[in-house]
Amino acid sequence: MQTHSLYAAIDLGSNSFRLEIGQMDAGQLRRVEYIKETVRQGNGLDSERNLSEDAMARGWECLARFGERIAGFEPHQVRAVATQTLREARNREVFLAKAKEILGFPIEVIAGREEARLIYLGVSHLLPQSDERRLVVDIGGRSTEMILGQHETANTLESYRVGSVGWSMKYFPDGLWTPQAFKAAEIGALAVLDEAHILFNRQHWDTCYGSSGTVGAVSDVLTQAGWPEGRVTRDGLNWLKERLLKAQKPDNLRLDGVKEERKPVIGGGLAVLQALFDLLQIDEMHAAQGALRHGALFDLIDRESPQDVRSSMVSWLAQRFGTDEQQAERVSRTAQGLLQAMIASGKSDVSQSERQRHLQKLHWACQLHESGMRISHSDYHKHGAYILDNTDLPGFTLDELHRLSQLVLGHRGKLRKLDAELQNTRFVQQLMALRLAVILCHARREPDLSGLHVQCDADRRVATLYMESDWAELWPQSAHLLREEKNAWQKTDWIFQVTVN
């Protein structure tokens, strides 16, 4: 099959890594292939929250197999997302650097609420059309996501640090299922999930769905035992708990529908699920077909349309912090023109899709570069960067938000604070275009660009702004600020120079 019509999503979960390959067919996403491997990275976090060498090696080996399967795919056809374990891991960059090289594609560490958004997107797309108000729950290895929504729109999104792997390690460390351990695990889960009682109480939803992980495993066991297919009930949970207590430990458990790799973590997952049933007064939960990986696929496809959720969220954040929309658009038009000129003057080939991605991210930075002014006019660029580094903005990964924050941070002032980012050529070009645009638009009116031209030699790390002498005389303040800009780059590996013709 030709790969150009396919899309792939990879979910690097705390318990399992999953690869889903789909194809759009008559407006519907059809499954082509699904691969799941139990990696148990969540078990590999030590007391200092560092991933062990074994845990990283298991992940790399799995991603090597996934990478072979999606060889030949283009970057816009693949989305790989990592969740709670890599959110927590202090040495995640060590794992990710090699993981990206092995897989051949970027890996995004997503925030909890972004994970919740993608879960709901996957679940809702695979449910029949309905006006029902939905509660969607996903108990993963180290986190639990909960979402309230209707149709394909998620209204309330939360992520809690409680899951099947984490709870099994904490409350069943010796592998024994006892009444005391179950009671402690359920009380502990209730403590973490306490605020969910307000956000997700019974008055806010009509039907409850459980996605993937624990709920899928419990539903399979109950169905095999003769309970209603695809439904989890209080009686069913109590029955399953009794079976675990009778078995006492995973090695003794003999139940149809329980896979071997699920046995060590089913106790922790069941305790969390029972706590949720009690806390939210759930009588019945339907096992959903959709999951995080499906949401990542649909989101990947949506990104190719003008209705990219990230653009909507940037506009919302800019509006919330009262930015000057006209100035932001003015700066954006100017910066994008400068960036295109720098890319065009380079020797390396840049695909049209890659060029558009760089321009779009620059546009977002321009929209938000003054977002910190609502907090204070003094050092507003630092406040804007802080906002972006500490917000869960649906649609964005943690790395994307950090890159945006660094563009906002660096759009004025000294550049020594950006040493790490300045090793990336595309980032430097975006930043340089943004800084020049802010200077040219300093009077908050449309700038005159007729006497200016910029070129960038990325190999030599040199950018040159050519300025006509008549232009410099007509706009003396702008010319002065542009000449001063070269001083800001003197303590970096890049050279910015101004030539007056």
N, C-alpha and C positions, 0 to 999 in steps of 0.2 A: 504494500500500500504506500502511496506517495505521502510523505510526511507533511507536505505543505498544507494539507487540509485537517491536520490533527492538532490537538492541544494537550498538554500534559501538566498535571499538578502533583507536587510532592509534598507530603505532610510529614515533617520530622517531629513526631510526637514523643512524649516521655516514655511510653511503653513500646510503641511500634512506629516504624517508618512505612508510609504508604505511597504508592505511585498509581495514579489514575490517568489513563489516556482516553480522551474522548474525541468525537468528531461531530461537527454541526451538520445535521441532516434535516432539511425542511424546517428549520427554525428550532429543532430539538437537539439536545446534546445526547448523543448515543455512545454508550460505553464500548470502547475497543479493547481495552485491557486493564486489569486491576491486579496489582501485586502488593502483598502485605508481608512485612518481615518483622518479627519480634526482636527489637534491639535492646530494650530496657536501659536506655540512657539514664532515665530517672533514678535507677538504682546505683548509678555510678557517681553521684554527687557525694563528696565527703563532707565532713563537719565544717570545712572552710568554704563550702560551695564551689569546689573545683571538680571538674570531670576527671575521672581516673583514666589512665592510659588505656585500660581494657575497654572502657565505655566508649572512648573516642575511636579506638580501633574497630569496634563492632559497627559504629556508625559509618566509618570510612569504607569498610568492606561492603556494607549494604549499598551505599551511594555509588560505589564502583559498578555494582550490578545494574542499578537504576540508570547510571550514566551510559552504559553500553546499550540499554534498550532505547534511549532517546537520542542516541547519536544521530546527527543529521537534522535535528530540529533547530529552528531559528530561535533566537532569544525571546522574541515576542510570542512564541508558542509555548513557553515553559514558565511556570511559577513554582518556586520551592519556598515553603514557609516553615519556620521553626517556632516552637511554642514554649511552654513554661520552663522546661529544663534548661534550655539555652537562654531564656530570659534571666534565669537565676545564676547560671554558671559564670564565675568570675574569670575563668580562662576560656571563655567561649571563642574569642578571636583566634586562639591556637587551633581549636577544632575547625572553625569556619574557614580559615585560610586554606587548609589542606582539603577540606570538604568541597569547597568551590572549585578547586583545581581538579579534583577527582571527578566531580559531577559534570563539570564543563559549563555550568550555569550559575548565576548568582543565587545565594540563599538569604532569604529575608527573615530576620527575627522580628516577629510581630508582637505588638502589645496585646494585653488581655482583651480589651474591648474590640480591637480589630479582629482578633480570633473569634470573638462572639459574633461580630457582624458577618464574617465569612461563614460561620456555622449556620446562622439563620438564612443567609442567602442560599446555601446548599440545600437546607431542609425545605424552605418554602418553594423553591423551584421544582422540587420533586413531589409536592403535595397537590391534590386536586384543588381547583379554584374554589374559594370559600370566603365568606365574610367573617368567619369565626376569629375571635381574638386568641392568639396562640401564645403559650408558654413553651419555650424550647430549652431543654436542659442537656448539657453535654458534660459527663463526668469523665475527664481524661486521666492521665497518669499522675499529674501533679497540680492540675487546676480544674475547676468546674466553671463552665460558662453558662449564664442564664440570660435569656432574651425574651422580651415581650414584643410582639409584632402582629401585624395584620396584613394579609396579602403578602407582598414581597418586601414590605417596609418594616424594618426593625425600629422600635420606638424607645426601648429601654435595654441597655446592654451593660452587663457586669461580668467580672471574672474574679473568682475566689481561689485562694491558694490552698485547695484541698482536693485530693484525687486518689485514685486506686493504688498507685505505686507508693506515693508519699505516706498514705494512711496505713498501708500494709507494713511498710518499713517501721513506722512509728509505733503502731499499736499491736502488731503481730510480728515483732522482730525475730522471735524464735520459731516462727512458722506455725504456732499452735493457735487454733480457734477455740476460745473459751468464752463462756457467758460474760465473765468479767472484762475480757479484752474487747468484746463487741460493745458492751455498755460504755466503756471508756472511749472507744472510737466514735460512737454515735454522739456522746456528749461533746467530745472535742470538735466534731463536725458542726454540731449545732452552734457552738461558740463562734466558729469562723463565719458561719452562714447567717448569723443572727439578723443582720440588717436586711437580708433578703426577704424577711417576713414583711417588711414595710413595702419594699419595691415590687415584690412579686406575689403579694397575697391573693387569696382566692377570688377576690372581687375584680381583679384586673384581667382575667383570662377565662376562656370557655373550654379550651382543649389543651391538654398537655402532651408534648412530644419529647421523646428522648433520642438523642443522636449518638451513634457510634459507641466506641469504648464499652464501658460498664453496662449501659442500658441495653446495647445490642447483645452482649454476652448473656445477661440475665434473661432477656426475652427469648433467646435461642434455647436456653436450658428449660424454661417454663413451657415453651411450645413442645419440646421433645417429651416433656413429662405429662402432656395432655391438657395443659392450660390453654385458654384462648390464644390463637396465633397472633403474634405481634402486639400483645398487650401485657403490661406489667401491673399487677394489683397488690394491695396490701397483703392479702392472703397468700399470694404467690411469693412475696418477699419473706414472709414468716416461714413458709414451707421450706424455702431454699436455705434460710438461716439455720433451721433445724437440721437439715442435711449436712451443712458444714460443721455444726457442733457435733453431730454424730461421727463424722469422719475425723474430727480433731485436727487433722493437718492435711495439706495438699496432696501428699503422696497416697493417702488413703481414700481420696475422693473418687467415687465412681458414679458419674452422672453423664448421661448422654447429652451432647451439645456443649460440654465444657472442653475447650481445647487445652492441651497440655500447657501451652505458654500462658494461658489465662489463669490457671489454678493458683499460682503464687500471689496474685494480686486481687483475686475475686473477693476475698474477705474485706479488704479495705474499701473496695468499690461498693460492696453491698452495704456496709455501715454508712457510707456517705449517702447512698440512695435512700436508705430507710430514714435517715435524719431529714432529708428533703421532703419525703412523704409526710412526715410528722409536722415539720415546720410550716409547710405550705398547704396542708390539708389536701393532699393529692390522694384521690381514690384509685385513679387509673392513669397510666402513662402509655402512650402509643409509641412503638418503636418506629422511628423515621428512617427512610431510605437515604436521605441526603445527609451530608456531613461536611466537615471543614474542607476536605479536598475538592468536593463538588463546588462549594462556594468559591474556592480559589480559581477553579476552572471558569465559572460564570463571570467572575470578576475580571479574569484575564481577557475574556472575550469582550466584556463591557468596556475595557480600557481602549479598545480599538474604535469605540464610538465616541461622539462628542460629549456624551453624558458621563464622563469619567467622574466617579464619586469624589476623587481627590480634588478636582477643580471646584466642585460644589462646597467641599469642606473648607478649602482655602478662602473662598468668598465669604463663607459664614464666619470664619475666624476674623477676617479683615473687618467685616461689619461689626462684629462683637466688640472689637477694640477700637472702633471709630476711626479707621484710617481714612485719609483723603483719597477717595476713589479716583478722582480726576488726575491727581498727581501720580498715583500708583500706575495708572494706565499710560501716562506720559513717560514716566521712567521706563516702563516695560517696553513701549514701542522703540524708544531710543536704545535701550540695552540690547534688545533682540536684533536690531539692525547692526549694532557694533559686533555682536557675537557672530552673526552670519558672515560679516566681513572678515573676522579673524579666522573662522573655520575655512572660508573659501580661499584665503591666502596661504593656507598651510599646504604641505606636501602630501600628507596622508589622506587617503580616501575615507570619507565619512558617509555612511548610507543615509538615505533620506529619512528612514525611520529613527535612526540614532540622532540625527540632527534635530528632528522634531522633539524627541525626548529631552534633549539638552535645552532647547528653546522653551519648552513647557515648564521645566523646573526653574529656569531663570525667570519666567513670567510669574510663577508662584512666589519666588523670593521678592520680586518687585512689588507684588500685591501686599506683602507682609513686612516690607523693610521698615515701615514706620509704625508697626503695631505696638512697639514699646512706649510710644509717646503718651498713651492713655495713662501709663504709670508715672512717667516723669520725662521731661524734655532733656534732662541731664543724663547722658549715657543711654539714650533710648535704644540704641542698637544692642546694648547688653541686655536690656529688659526684653526686647523682642526675641533675642536668641534664647533667653531663659524660658520664655513662654513656649517656644517650639520644642525645646528639649524636655519639657515637663508636661506635655499635653498628649492625651490619647486622641489622635485625629483619625477617624475612620478612613480606611483606604490606604493609609501610609504605614510603612514599616518604621521601626526605630531608627534604622540607618538613614532612611530617606528624610525623616524629620530632623535628624542630627545634621545632615548635609545642608538642609534648608536653614537650620539655625546658624550654621557657620557662614553661610552667605550673608544672612542678616547681620551677624556679628561683625563681619569683615567689610561691610559696605562703606564704612567710614572708620577713621582712626588708624592706629598702627596695625601692622600685619604679623608681628612676631607671635601673636596669640594663635595663629593659624598654621604653624610650621608643618604639622602632620598633613593637613589638607592640601598644602601648597605643593605636595609631591604629585598631585593628580592634575594633569594638563587641562582636562576639560573643566575641572573646578576652577582653576586659575583663570581660564578664559571667561567663564561665567562671572567670576568675581570682578575681574578687570572691567568687563562690560557693564556690570552693575555700578561699580564705583565711578566710572566715566559718565554714565547716564545720570547719576545723582548730581555730579558736578555740573553737567550741561543743563540740567533742569533745576538748578539751585534757585532761580528766580520764580519757580512755580508757574512757568509758561512754556509753550512749545519752543524747543530750542532750534536754532538755525544750524543745520548740519551741512550746508552747502559747501563750506570751505574746509571740511575735515575728511580725513580718510585714515583708517587704521589697518595695520597688517600685523600678523603674528607668525613668527618662526618658532614653532614649538620645539624643534630639535635643538635649537640654540638657546631656547628659553628667552627670546627677545620679542618684545612688542613695540611697535613704532606708531606713533600718532603723527600724521602729516597735517600741518596747519598752514593755510594760506595767510600771508602777511596782512592782506586786506581784512580777512576775517578777524584776526587778532586785534586789529585797530578798531573794528566795529564792536567787538565784544571783549573789552580789556579785562573785565573781572573773570570771565570764563577762561580766557587765555592764561591768566595768572594762576588760577586754580589748577588748570591742566598741567602747567609747567611744574607746579608744586607737587603734583601727584607722583612724579618720578622719584621724589625723596622717600615716599612711603615704601617703595619697592627695593630700596638700596640694601636693606638688611635681609633680603630674601635671595633665593637662587635665580630669581627672574630679573630681567632688566626692562624697565619701561622708559622709553625715550620720546621726546617731542622734537619734531623737525619743522621749522618754519620756512616755507618756500617764498 
